[in-house]
């Protein structure tokens, strides 16, 4: 069957990788068990042995594996990022997903034949910026930031002539990727340098009368009614007092789902869809990948549109879905 769009799926563990491959992923992306990737949580990610095993499993079933090395090294400490690049290459990864200029330079010089993709963490959202990464570091693909409308995506791809990967489902952060340090003020660690936003050991919940209160460190993030879904306490999706009234200051906890926009994204030149969720369970991976596989296969067979599988709403963040910036509703 002709592929409608490449389906790039998350794997936080070796077991999740197998689930994603079996559910129909074209590509799986993962990271090592350290600060070199932006999902550095306890119990997640891959040892070198895991990666070798996972790549063998995926390749035997016609699936590719990308390795995310997409955080920003601290001054004078490039070693872990260099080792991650070397080990991804030696394990047979099909591409590495990179953000930092120094890491990009190292990968392009040390492993020129290893495909390099520009991570969303690089926050490259202009033709000039993307062409810089393409011409200097030889990137083959850009993962587009989640701040672009469909019209902007069309213009960007048309002016860069490079493969483009767009987020299609999952958690939707409002901060400019690669530049968010909100978590560090509350927990001492940030996704940009440590690979972790709102680490689980800093998150807590407790009952306050008929309300459930969530905290991150010592900071109250939200207060929920007894029948209200309790979202995970991340700083940008907290409910704060503004002019004496509690409201979501940055963004509500809703999940991105672009299935109704797939034809528009394809027409814009997008070549791959990215599902977010390396920190989510195997059940989540199986559910979302299977649903997207059915939708994409239907479109590849000529279906004019594809309905949103109801099961996706059940696993969407907050139980609600949004087009995010693709629709630019706030304008």
C-alpha positions as CSV (number, residue, x, y, z in Angstrom):
1,X,0.0,0.0,0.0
2,X,1.2,3.5,-0.8
3,X,2.1,5.4,2.4
4,X,-0.1,8.5,2.9
5,X,2.2,10.1,5.4
6,X,5.0,8.5,7.5
7,X,3.8,7.7,11.0
8,X,6.5,8.5,13.6
9,X,5.7,7.0,17.0
10,X,7.0,7.3,20.5
11,X,8.8,4.6,22.5
12,X,9.8,5.3,26.1
13,X,10.8,1.6,26.7
14,X,11.8,-1.4,24.7
15,X,8.4,-2.9,25.4
16,X,6.7,0.2,24.0
17,X,8.9,0.1,20.9
18,X,7.7,-3.5,20.2
19,X,4.1,-2.4,20.7
20,X,4.5,0.6,18.3
21,X,6.1,-1.5,15.6
22,X,3.5,-4.2,15.9
23,X,0.7,-1.6,15.8
24,X,1.9,-0.2,12.5
25,X,4.5,2.5,13.1
26,X,6.6,3.4,10.1
27,X,9.2,4.8,12.4
28,X,9.8,4.8,16.2
29,X,11.8,7.4,18.1
30,X,13.4,6.9,21.5
31,X,16.3,8.2,23.7
32,X,19.0,7.1,26.1
33,X,18.6,6.9,29.8
34,X,20.3,10.2,30.6
35,X,20.0,14.0,30.2
36,X,20.8,13.9,26.4
37,X,17.1,13.4,25.5
38,X,14.1,15.6,26.4
39,X,12.1,12.8,28.2
40,X,14.6,12.0,30.9
41,X,12.3,10.4,33.5
42,X,13.0,7.5,35.9
43,X,12.0,4.1,34.4
44,X,12.0,5.4,30.9
45,X,14.4,5.3,27.9
46,X,17.0,2.9,26.6
47,X,20.3,1.4,27.6
48,X,22.7,0.8,24.8
49,X,21.8,-2.9,24.8
50,X,18.1,-2.0,24.7
51,X,18.6,0.2,21.7
52,X,20.6,-2.5,19.8
53,X,17.8,-5.0,20.5
54,X,15.1,-2.5,19.6
55,X,16.6,-1.6,16.3
56,X,17.1,-5.2,15.3
57,X,13.4,-5.8,16.2
58,X,12.2,-2.8,14.2
59,X,14.4,-3.4,11.2
60,X,13.3,-7.0,10.9
61,X,9.8,-5.7,10.5
62,X,10.5,-2.8,8.1
63,X,10.4,-0.1,10.7
64,X,13.0,2.6,11.2
65,X,14.4,3.9,14.5
66,X,15.4,7.5,15.3
67,X,17.3,8.5,18.4
68,X,16.6,11.8,20.1
69,X,19.7,13.5,21.4
70,X,17.9,16.8,21.6
71,X,18.8,18.6,24.8
72,X,21.4,21.4,25.3
73,X,24.8,20.5,26.9
74,X,26.0,22.6,29.8
75,X,29.2,24.5,29.3
76,X,32.2,22.2,29.2
77,X,30.3,19.0,29.4
78,X,29.7,17.8,25.8
79,X,30.9,14.2,26.6
80,X,27.4,12.6,27.2
81,X,26.1,14.0,24.0
82,X,29.1,12.9,21.9
83,X,28.8,9.4,23.4
84,X,25.1,9.3,22.6
85,X,25.7,10.2,18.9
86,X,28.5,7.6,18.7
87,X,26.4,4.9,20.3
88,X,23.3,5.6,18.2
89,X,25.4,5.3,15.1
90,X,27.1,2.1,16.3
91,X,23.7,0.5,17.1
92,X,22.4,1.2,13.6
93,X,20.0,4.0,14.2
94,X,18.4,5.4,11.0
95,X,18.7,9.0,12.2
96,X,19.5,11.2,15.2
97,X,17.3,14.1,16.3
98,X,19.4,17.0,17.3
99,X,19.0,20.6,18.6
100,X,22.3,22.0,19.9
101,X,24.7,23.6,17.4
102,X,27.7,21.9,18.9
103,X,26.1,18.5,18.9
104,X,25.0,19.0,15.3
105,X,28.5,20.0,14.4
106,X,30.0,16.9,16.1
107,X,27.5,14.6,14.4
108,X,28.0,16.1,11.0
109,X,31.8,15.7,11.2
110,X,32.1,12.4,13.1
111,X,29.3,10.6,11.4
112,X,28.6,12.3,8.1
113,X,26.6,9.3,6.8
114,X,24.2,9.2,9.7
115,X,21.0,11.2,8.9
116,X,20.5,14.3,11.0
117,X,17.1,15.6,11.8
118,X,16.5,19.0,13.4
119,X,14.6,18.6,16.7
120,X,11.6,20.7,17.6
121,X,13.8,21.8,20.5
122,X,15.8,23.9,18.1
123,X,12.7,26.1,17.7
124,X,13.5,26.8,14.0
125,X,10.4,28.4,12.6
126,X,11.7,30.6,9.7
127,X,13.0,29.7,6.3
128,X,16.3,31.4,7.0
129,X,16.9,29.5,10.2
130,X,16.0,26.1,8.6
131,X,18.2,26.7,5.6
132,X,21.1,27.6,7.9
133,X,20.8,24.1,9.6
134,X,20.4,22.5,6.2
135,X,23.4,24.1,4.6
136,X,25.8,24.1,7.5
137,X,25.0,20.8,9.2
138,X,23.3,18.8,6.4
139,X,20.0,18.1,8.2
140,X,17.6,16.0,6.2
141,X,14.4,16.8,8.1
142,X,13.0,19.4,10.4
143,X,10.5,18.7,13.1
144,X,8.3,21.7,13.0
145,X,7.6,23.7,16.1
146,X,4.0,23.7,17.4
147,X,3.5,27.4,16.8
148,X,2.8,27.4,13.1
149,X,-0.5,27.6,11.2
150,X,-1.1,25.4,8.2
151,X,-0.5,28.4,5.9
152,X,2.8,29.0,7.6
153,X,3.8,25.4,7.3
154,X,3.1,25.6,3.6
155,X,5.2,28.7,3.1
156,X,8.0,27.3,5.3
157,X,8.3,24.0,3.4
158,X,8.1,25.7,0.0
159,X,11.0,28.0,0.9
160,X,13.3,25.3,2.3
161,X,12.8,22.2,0.2
162,X,13.4,19.8,3.1
163,X,11.5,17.0,4.7
164,X,9.1,18.3,7.3
165,X,7.7,16.3,10.3
166,X,4.7,17.8,12.1
167,X,3.2,16.9,15.5
168,X,-0.2,15.1,15.1
169,X,-1.3,13.9,18.5
170,X,-0.4,14.3,22.1
171,X,0.5,16.8,24.8
172,X,0.7,20.4,23.6
173,X,3.1,22.7,25.4
174,X,2.7,26.4,24.9
175,X,6.3,27.5,25.4
176,X,8.7,27.9,22.5
177,X,10.4,24.5,22.3
178,X,13.9,24.4,23.5
179,X,13.5,27.7,25.5
180,X,11.4,26.6,28.4
181,X,12.8,26.9,31.9
182,X,9.6,27.3,33.9
183,X,10.1,23.9,35.5
184,X,13.6,24.8,36.7
185,X,12.2,27.6,38.9
186,X,10.0,25.1,40.8
187,X,12.1,21.9,40.7
188,X,15.7,22.9,39.8
189,X,15.5,21.0,36.5
190,X,14.3,22.0,33.0
191,X,13.5,20.1,29.8
192,X,16.1,22.2,27.9
193,X,19.2,21.1,29.8
194,X,18.1,18.2,32.0
195,X,15.6,16.6,29.7
196,X,12.8,16.7,32.3
197,X,9.8,19.0,32.9
198,X,7.9,18.6,36.1
199,X,9.8,15.5,37.4
200,X,7.5,13.0,39.0
201,X,9.3,13.1,42.3
202,X,8.3,16.8,42.6
203,X,4.7,16.3,41.8
204,X,2.1,15.7,44.5
205,X,-1.6,15.7,45.1
206,X,-3.6,16.1,48.3
207,X,-7.3,16.6,49.2
208,X,-8.4,19.9,50.5
209,X,-12.0,19.6,51.5
210,X,-14.0,18.6,48.4
211,X,-11.1,19.6,46.1
212,X,-8.0,17.9,44.9
213,X,-4.9,20.1,44.9
214,X,-1.9,19.4,42.7
215,X,1.6,20.9,43.4
216,X,4.9,21.0,41.8
217,X,7.5,21.3,44.5
218,X,6.1,23.9,46.8
219,X,4.0,25.6,44.2
220,X,0.3,25.0,43.8
221,X,-0.5,24.3,40.2
222,X,-4.2,23.5,40.2
223,X,-7.3,22.8,42.3
224,X,-9.8,20.3,40.9
225,X,-13.4,19.6,41.7
226,X,-14.2,16.0,42.7
227,X,-15.6,15.1,39.3
228,X,-13.1,17.1,37.3
229,X,-10.2,15.3,35.5
230,X,-7.0,16.0,37.3
231,X,-4.2,16.9,34.8
232,X,-0.5,16.3,35.6
233,X,1.0,19.4,37.3
234,X,3.1,21.1,34.6
235,X,3.8,24.8,35.0
236,X,2.5,26.0,31.6
237,X,-0.8,24.2,32.2
238,X,-1.5,25.4,35.7
239,X,-4.5,27.4,36.8
240,X,-3.4,30.6,38.5
241,X,-5.1,33.6,40.1
242,X,-5.2,36.4,37.5
243,X,-7.0,39.6,38.7
244,X,-8.4,37.6,41.5
245,X,-9.9,35.0,39.3
246,X,-8.5,31.4,38.8
247,X,-7.8,30.7,35.1
248,X,-5.4,28.9,32.8
249,X,-2.8,31.6,32.2
250,X,-1.0,29.9,29.4
251,X,-2.9,26.9,28.1
252,X,-5.6,24.5,29.2
253,X,-4.6,20.8,29.5
254,X,-5.9,19.6,26.2
255,X,-4.5,17.1,23.7
256,X,-3.4,17.9,20.1
257,X,-5.3,15.9,17.4
258,X,-4.9,16.9,13.8
259,X,-6.8,14.1,12.0
260,X,-9.3,16.5,10.4
261,X,-6.3,18.5,9.1
262,X,-4.3,15.6,7.6
263,X,-5.2,16.4,4.0
264,X,-4.3,20.0,4.5
265,X,-1.0,19.1,6.1
266,X,-0.1,16.7,3.3
267,X,-1.0,19.4,0.7
268,X,1.3,21.8,2.6
269,X,4.2,19.4,2.0
270,X,4.4,17.6,5.4
271,X,6.0,14.2,4.9
272,X,5.7,12.7,8.4
273,X,3.4,12.8,11.4
274,X,4.8,12.7,14.9
275,X,2.9,11.2,17.8
276,X,4.0,12.6,21.2
277,X,4.2,10.5,24.3
278,X,7.4,8.7,25.2
279,X,6.5,9.1,28.8
280,X,3.1,7.4,28.2
281,X,2.1,3.7,28.7
282,X,2.3,0.8,26.3
283,X,-1.5,0.9,26.2
284,X,-1.5,4.5,25.1
285,X,1.1,3.8,22.4
286,X,-0.9,0.8,21.1
287,X,-4.2,2.7,21.1
288,X,-2.9,5.8,19.3
289,X,-0.7,4.1,16.8
290,X,-3.4,1.6,15.8
291,X,-5.9,4.4,15.4
292,X,-3.6,6.5,13.3
293,X,-2.6,3.5,11.2
294,X,-6.2,2.8,10.3
295,X,-6.8,6.5,9.4
296,X,-3.7,6.8,7.3
297,X,-4.4,3.5,5.5
298,X,-8.0,4.6,4.7
299,X,-6.7,7.9,3.2
300,X,-4.0,6.1,1.2
301,X,-6.8,3.9,-0.3
302,X,-8.6,7.0,-1.5
303,X,-11.0,7.9,1.3
304,X,-11.8,11.6,1.0
305,X,-11.8,12.1,4.8
306,X,-11.3,10.0,7.9
307,X,-13.4,10.3,11.1
308,X,-11.6,10.7,14.4
309,X,-11.6,7.4,16.2
310,X,-13.5,7.8,19.4
311,X,-10.9,6.0,21.3
312,X,-8.4,8.8,20.8
313,X,-10.5,11.2,23.0
314,X,-10.2,8.7,25.8
315,X,-6.4,9.0,25.9
316,X,-6.2,12.7,25.0
317,X,-4.8,15.0,27.7
318,X,-7.6,16.3,29.8
319,X,-10.1,14.3,27.8
320,X,-10.3,17.1,25.2
321,X,-8.8,17.8,21.9
322,X,-7.5,20.8,20.0
323,X,-5.9,21.8,16.7
324,X,-3.5,23.9,18.6
325,X,-1.6,26.5,16.6
326,X,-2.4,24.9,13.3
327,X,-5.7,26.8,13.4
328,X,-4.3,29.9,15.2
329,X,-7.6,30.5,16.9
330,X,-6.3,33.3,19.2
331,X,-5.7,35.5,16.1
